[in-house]
């Protein structure tokens, strides 16, 4: 599932090319996403100009003239690409192009989602803070609010494993399975450690590691294993730099100990038994 770095990379690529363009038409080919797409509501996009592209957690927030806000979540396999021709980016199938916005420069903004777990919803700008998808989200990990003291206070009241704490969108917005594993390796903390046992010093290390790992991935355009592409149809390049995720049994890049794997919340959890305590 695309996480914060992938959505931020997509946001940045669309902000450079989409802002200032006008939507000329809307075509909905498949309504059955996570929440049923409303073609009538999306018809309000016609004639509107794209004003800004933002992000909250794993959600993309596309602002249009007339105080409209297009809320997009990529789900597990979604992509939102700007296409200058009828050619479909490599790795995508046109049969999964569920939503197409024709733009005034002849290009198209296309939402593609093979597994249909994503979300596309039109809101008024004033509904942003009250939208159920957004109002429950916790701290943005790249902002100042997310600091060692804050994380320690959140953790000390909870019995959940640290990895699950980082992945709880109500506490920290945007981190999923891949980056939680990478962050805890970078911070040298075992993912299975109970949150309430987190020390202040470990909390500070986790916060520092979070900002480092996420920023480094954003700089590489995110991580692509299967479907993720940025707004230009380009895959992320961070997969080659992953330290533990998906590397079970392979030698740790630091100490050469085989990478271990455990199950937490029905998800595979990768870690180094020697480097992470």
N, C-alpha and C positions, 0 to 999 in steps of 0.2 A: 504494500500500500504506500503510495507517495506520502512522504512526511514533510515536515517544515522546510528542509532545504530544497526539496523538489518543487513545492508550491511557491516558495520564494523565488526560485530560479525562473519558474513560469511567469510569476508576477512581473519580474524585472524585464523579461524578454517581451511580454505583451505591452508593458508600459512604454517601451521604446517605440513600438510600431503601431499600436492600436489607438492610443490617445489622439484625438483630433479627427478620427474617421467617423463616418456616419453609417448607421445600419439602414440598408435599403429594403431588405426582406428577411423573413424568418421562415425556415422550413423545419418542421418536426416530423421525423420519419419513425421514431419510436418513443412512445410516451412512458413505457414501463421501466422507469429507473427506480432508485430507492424510494422516492416519492414520485407519484405520477406527474409527469410534465403537463402543464396547462398551456396548450397552443394559443388559446384565446388571450390569456394574460401576457404571453410572450409577444403577441402581436403589438403590444404597446411600445416595443423597442423600435419599430419602424419609424424612421425619420429622426431618431435620437442620435446625439453625438456622444462618443465615448469621452469621458472627462478624466477619469483616473482609474488606476488598478491597484487595489490594496490586498492585504492578507490578514487573516485572524486565525491563528492555529494552522490547521490544514485546509481552511476555507479560503477561496479566492473571492475577492469583493470587487466587482466591476461596476463603477459608477458611471451613469449616463445622464445626459441633460434631462430636465424635467423631474429632478429629484428621484430618479430610479436607481435601483441597486440590483445587479444580477449576482446571485449567490451561487457559487459553483464548488462542489466537492468532487474530487476525482475517484472516490471510492477505492477499489482495489486495482482497477485496470484502466481507469479513464485517462484521456488526454484532451487537451484543448489547443489546437494548432491553427496558426494563421497560414493559409495556403494561397499562393499567388497564381496557381493554375489548377487544372483538373487532376493533377497528379496527386496520389495519396502517398504520404511519407512512408519510407521503408518500415516494415514491421506492423503497419496498420492495415486493416481491411475495410474497404468502403462499405461493406455490409453492416459494419458497426458504427457508421456515421449516423448518430441519432438526431443531431441538431446542427443546422447550418445557418449562419448569419451572413448574408451577402453584404459587402461593404462598398462604399462609394468609389474606391480606387480599383475595383474589379477583383479584389481578393475576397476570401471567405474565412470566417472564423468557424471552425468545425469541432464539435464535441463528439469524441469517439469513445466507446466503452463496451468491450466485449462481454464483461460479466454483469453490466448494468447495475452495479452497486453505488454508482455516483448519484449526485443530486444537482439539479439545475432549477433554481427558483427565483422568481422576480418579486422584489420587495420595494416599498418606498424607502427613501433614504432615512426617513424618520423611524422606520421599524428596525433599524440595525441593532440597537441595543436590546430590543425586546424580542427579537427573533429567537425561538427556542433552540436553534442550532448554535447560536453565538452566546447567549446570555449565561450558559453554564460553564463556559470556558475559563480556565485558570490563567495563571501568569504567562506572559510571553517570555520565553527563556532568553531572548536576546536583549530584553529591556532591563533597566536598573532595578525594577521591583524584584526581579529574580536574583537574589543574592544569598550568600551563605547563611546568614542569620534567619532569613525568611524560610529557606528550605529546611533548616534544622527545626524550626518551630512547627512546620507542617509535618515533618517526619516523626517527631517525638510523641505525637498523639495516635500514631497508627501502627498496626501490627503487620501490615502487608510487607512483602519483600520489596527491597529498594527499587528493583527494576520495574515492578508493577506500580510503584508510587510515581516514578518518572513518566510512565505511560498513561497515567490517569489524567484524562483531558480536563477534568474538573480542577486539577491542581496545577499541572503544567501543560500548556496548549502546544501541540504540534509534534511531540516526540512519540515515536512508535518503536516497534521491535528492533529495527536495525540500529537506530541511533542510541537507544537506551543501552544496548550491549556495548557499542563503541565508546560511549561516554564513561561507563563504569570501568571499562578496561583502562581508558586514559587516566581515570582518577584512582586506579589501583584499589577498587572496592568490589567485593564479591556481590554479584547481583542478587543472590539469595539471602543476603543479610537482612534481618528484620529492621524495618524503618525506625522503630523506636530505639534501636541500639546505635543509631547514627551519631557520631560525635560532631562537634562543631567544626573541627579541623577537616573531617571527611566531607562534611556538607560544603565547606569552602572549596575543597578540591573538585567535588562534583560540579559545582556551579562554574568554576573556571574551565573544567573539561567540557562542559556542555557548550559554552560559548565558543571554545576553540574548535571542537568537532563540527558544530553546525556551520560556523563561518567558513571552515575549510571546505566542507562539502558544497556550500553555496558557491564558493569560488571555483569549484569543479563542475558546476551545473547539476549537482545532486547525484543520486545513485540510480542507475538503470539496471534491472535484471531482466524485465520482460517488456512491459508496455510503456513505461514513462518516457515522455518526450517533452521538451520545452515548447514554447510557443512557435518556434521556428521548425519544429519537427526534429530537433537534435537531441540525442540521448545524453544522459549525465555521465561523467567520467570518474566519479568517486569510488566506484566498486573496486577498482584496482588498489585503493588505499585502505580498504577495510582491514582492521587488525584481528578481529575475532569472528564477526558475523559470517556464518556460512563456512567456517574453516574447521569444523570439528575433526579432530585427529591430526590436523596439520600442525607443524611446529610453530610455537609462539614466535613472533618476529623479534621479541626482546630476549627471551630466555631459552627458546627452543623446546620448552615443555609442550607436549601435545595439547591442543585446545580441547577443553571439555565441553560437554553439552548437557543441559538439564531441561526439565519441563517446568515452566511456571505459567499458571493460568492457561494451560493447553497450548503454549507457545514454546518453541525451541529457544533456549537461552545459552549463548556461547560465552565462554570465559576462559581465562588462563588460571589453572589451579595454583600456580606458584606466584604469579604477579599480583593477583587479586586476593585480598584477605578480608 
